């Protein structure tokens, strides 16, 4: 493979981009499918009560793990797509499941009794700040939960995206540093020195040979 045809470092090839996109779509679809198949009793059992805090804790943990992966990856943008395909759908389905459970336990919490699809639809409208008005929170508890989601939306969209963008920048800087300093260290000073490429070494040797062969 020639230098011109080799993919640039940090930018995956077209085939790898397709694989990344398919994995991202598959991850998001798997979370939505899990939301529909997991049994939710709607009686606010111990499992139901722990759903929202445990889900949000998992969201935070996966986001932190994803940021570390982005920083340490040679293709940080590709990893960011995979991270977003997991953490954003997880955030949505956790709140959707909580709204669904609340609607089943207390039917008057919303303007209509929510099915799983209704709860998912309502969560997405709140997240996107669309608010068609066909489904609204009625009870104070439901309004408090929706308020909590709106605050979470601001954090996810604002701080979350900022953190991911910062992780990409740090990953790019680390990769550029690693490509410029290949571990060569001056033992006398203890400072790093860049290792010349084979082309630079060959050019230096030819220049030195030309100077030696030129008559003074």
Buried (B, 14 or more C-beta within 10 A) or exposed (E): EEEEEEEEEBEBEEEEBEEBBEBBEEBBEEBEEEBEEEEBEBEBEEBBEEBBEEBBEBBEEBBEEBBEBBBBBEBBBBBBBBBBBBBBBBBBBBBBBBBBBBBBEBEEBBBEEBEBEBBBBBBEBBBEEEEEEEBBBBEEEBBEBBEBBEEBBEEBEEEBEEBBEEBBEBBBEBBEEEEEBEEEEEEEEEEBEEEEEEEEEEEEEEEEEEEEEEEE
